[in-house]
Amino acid sequence: IRTDGHRVRLDGGSTVRHFTVTGGTLRISGSADTFKLILSNGRASGSTGVPGTDGSPGEPGMLGDANPDPSLTNPFSIPEPGTPGQAGTGGAAGTSGGEARGGSILVTSGIVELADVSFTGNVAAGGAGGTGGTGGAGGRGGEGGGGGNGANANGTAAGAGGTAGMGAVGGDGGDGLGGAIYNAGSVALTRVTIDNSNLALGGAGGPGGNGGPGGAGGSG
């Protein structure tokens, strides 16, 4: 690409990268004695991480036996308490955000030669991390056994509710590398300006998941 004395600006509209070079040679030249070719507002964006899956709820407790020994020799045995609810499982972690490389020019291989070019307003922004999964709810405690007749008329205690599963961590934000140029090949620069409006930004870490609710205790 040659400007031959003309004023030329290639603008990415803050949505796309200007050039991706995977081999061969890219030559871009402005005019040293008039106007530089301007590469502005290019953008490379990493993908957002995937949210973690939620935890599973705990199993409810078992109902207490109202008469665990119904034999004729012990017709009024003491009822059993309900069993506790099971714990909910933890949520799964969110995945990391994607990496972003080269807001204006990405060189994975090959040769890039730039002369009398100016870079301005280009951004490589890493993707945000995925949200952590929510913890599973604790299981409900089992109901206490019913009271027997006469001396054993009182029922027994209910089972405790299960503990809630923990919320998971959010994923790491992705890296932003090379606001103007990311080079993994060969780049030669002659009278090239890269101002401080070219930015490489890491993505935000994903928020952690909420813990699940604890299970309700059973009734006595």
C-alpha positions in Angstrom: 0.0 0.0 0.0 1.4 3.4 -1.1 -0.2 6.8 -0.5 1.9 8.6 -3.2 1.4 12.0 -1.6 -2.3 11.6 -0.7 -3.8 11.9 2.7 -4.9 8.3 3.6 -6.6 7.1 6.8 -7.7 3.5 7.4 -10.2 3.4 10.2 -11.3 0.2 11.9 -14.4 1.9 13.5 -13.3 0.4 16.9 -14.7 -3.0 15.7 -12.1 -4.7 13.5 -8.3 -5.1 13.1 -6.8 -3.6 10.0 -4.4 -6.4 9.0 -3.7 -10.0 9.9 -0.5 -11.3 8.4 0.0 -15.1 8.3 2.8 -15.3 5.8 4.4 -13.4 2.8 5.2 -9.7 2.9 3.0 -6.7 3.7 4.5 -3.3 2.8 2.8 0.0 3.8 4.2 3.4 3.1 3.0 6.9 3.5 4.8 10.0 2.1 7.7 11.3 4.2 7.5 14.8 2.8 3.7 15.2 3.0 1.4 12.9 4.9 1.8 9.8 6.9 -0.6 6.9 6.3 -2.8 6.7 9.4 -4.1 3.4 10.9 -6.7 4.3 13.5 -9.3 2.8 15.7 -8.5 -0.8 15.0 -9.7 -3.3 17.6 -9.0 -6.9 18.6 -11.3 -8.4 21.3 -11.0 -11.6 23.2 -14.0 -13.8 23.7 -15.9 -13.8 27.1 -15.3 -16.8 29.3 -18.0 -19.4 29.7 -20.0 -19.3 33.0 -19.5 -22.2 35.4 -22.3 -24.7 35.9 -24.3 -24.5 39.1 -23.9 -27.1 41.9 -26.5 -29.8 42.5 -28.9 -29.7 45.5 -28.4 -32.0 48.4 -30.7 -35.0 48.9 -33.4 -34.5 51.6 -33.0 -36.4 54.9 -35.0 -39.5 55.7 -38.2 -39.5 57.8 -37.7 -40.9 61.3 -39.4 -44.2 62.0 -42.3 -43.7 64.4 -42.1 -47.3 65.7 -38.8 -48.9 64.8 -39.5 -52.1 66.9 -43.1 -53.1 66.3 -42.7 -56.5 67.9 -45.2 -57.8 70.4 -42.6 -57.7 73.1 -42.0 -53.9 72.6 -45.1 -52.4 71.2 -44.2 -48.8 72.2 -40.6 -48.5 71.2 -39.0 -45.0 71.1 -39.4 -43.3 67.7 -36.2 -42.4 65.7 -35.1 -38.9 64.7 -35.1 -37.8 61.1 -31.8 -37.9 59.4 -30.0 -34.7 58.2 -30.3 -33.4 54.7 -27.3 -33.8 52.5 -25.0 -31.0 51.5 -25.4 -29.3 48.2 -22.4 -29.5 45.8 -20.2 -26.5 44.9 -20.6 -24.7 41.6 -18.0 -25.0 38.9 -15.5 -22.2 38.1 -16.0 -19.9 35.1 -13.5 -20.2 32.3 -10.9 -17.6 31.5 -11.6 -14.9 28.9 -9.9 -15.1 25.5 -6.6 -13.4 24.6 -6.6 -10.4 22.2 -3.5 -9.7 20.1 -2.7 -6.8 17.8 -5.4 -4.1 17.7 -4.2 -2.8 14.3 -1.8 -5.4 12.9 -1.4 -9.1 13.9 1.7 -10.8 12.5 1.7 -14.6 13.2 4.4 -15.2 10.6 5.8 -13.5 7.5 7.3 -10.0 7.0 5.8 -6.5 7.6 7.6 -3.4 6.4 6.1 0.0 7.5 7.4 3.4 6.5 5.8 6.8 7.3 2.8 5.3 9.1 1.1 6.6 12.2 -1.0 4.4 14.6 -3.6 6.0 16.8 -6.6 4.8 18.9 -6.0 1.1 18.4 -6.9 -1.4 21.1 -6.3 -5.0 22.0 -8.8 -5.9 24.7 -8.8 -9.3 26.5 -12.2 -11.0 27.1 -13.9 -10.9 30.5 -13.7 -14.1 32.6 -16.8 -16.3 33.0 -19.1 -16.1 36.1 -18.6 -18.8 38.7 -21.4 -21.2 39.2 -23.9 -21.0 42.1 -23.6 -23.5 44.9 -26.3 -26.1 45.2 -29.0 -25.8 47.9 -28.7 -28.0 51.0 -31.2 -30.8 51.4 -34.1 -30.5 53.7 -33.8 -32.3 57.0 -35.9 -35.4 57.6 -39.1 -35.3 59.7 -38.9 -36.6 63.2 -40.7 -39.8 64.1 -44.2 -39.6 65.5 -44.8 -40.2 69.1 -46.1 -43.5 70.4 -48.9 -44.1 72.8 -48.8 -43.6 76.6 -45.4 -43.1 78.1 -43.7 -42.7 74.7 -46.1 -40.0 73.4 -43.4 -37.5 72.4 -42.0 -37.5 68.9 -38.3 -37.3 68.2 -36.1 -34.5 66.8 -36.2 -33.6 63.2 -33.0 -33.9 61.0 -30.9 -30.8 60.4 -31.0 -29.1 57.0 -28.0 -29.8 54.8 -25.2 -27.3 54.3 -25.3 -25.2 51.1 -22.7 -25.7 48.3 -20.1 -23.0 47.8 -20.2 -20.6 44.9 -17.3 -21.1 42.5 -14.6 -18.6 41.5 -15.0 -16.5 38.3 -12.6 -17.0 35.4 -9.6 -14.9 34.9 -9.8 -12.0 32.4 -7.9 -12.6 29.1 -4.7 -10.9 28.2 -4.5 -7.9 25.8 -1.3 -7.9 23.8 0.0 -5.3 21.4 -2.5 -2.4 21.2 -1.0 -1.3 17.8 1.1 -4.3 16.6 1.5 -7.9 17.8 4.5 -9.4 16.2 5.4 -13.1 16.0 7.1 -12.8 12.6 9.3 -9.9 11.3 8.5 -6.2 11.4 10.6 -3.3 10.1 9.6 0.2 11.1 10.8 3.5 9.4 9.5 6.9 10.6 6.6 5.2 12.3 4.6 6.9 15.1 2.7 5.0 17.8 1.0 7.4 20.2 -0.2 6.6 23.7 -3.8 6.2 22.6 -3.0 2.7 21.4 -3.9 0.4 24.3 -3.5 -3.2 25.4 -6.1 -4.0 28.0 -6.6 -7.1 30.1 -10.1 -8.4 30.5 -12.0 -8.1 33.8 -12.1 -11.2 36.0 -15.5 -12.9 36.2 -17.6 -12.5 39.3 -17.7 -15.4 41.8 -20.9 -17.5 42.1 -23.2 -17.2 45.0 -23.4 -19.8 47.7 -26.5 -21.9 47.6 -29.2 -21.6 50.4 -28.9 -24.0 53.3 -31.5 -26.7 53.6 -34.5 -26.2 56.0 -34.6 -28.4 59.0 -37.4 -31.0 59.2 -40.3 -30.7 61.6 -40.3 -32.7 64.8 
